[in-house]
């Protein structure tokens, strides 16, 4: 199969601070200009108490994040901060990367 055109990222920018979020106690406070290419998909772990299971149930929620170049910590962005077309563009590129990686792994095992 020949790839004629790979998905491309839509150009977009936002100013954000490396800040406190659910993954880390605190960011370094650096003021950063974040572009589409700086964002990636990650997963936030959530949990709740289940009376039925009598234990905590954990699950992952997809989230968009960037890694601070100053302190190397991950900051999660609210989806509402990212335009829908940019979110879809990132998802498409990430999906293509995963498919390529799986294909290469399959070829290497032969």
Secondary structure, DSSP 4 states (H G I P E B T S, - for coil): ---S----PPP-EEEEE----SSSS-----EEEEEGGG-EEEEEEEEEEETTTTEEEEEEEEEEEEE-TTT--EEEEPGGGS-HHHHHHHHHHHHHHHHHHHHHHHHHT-
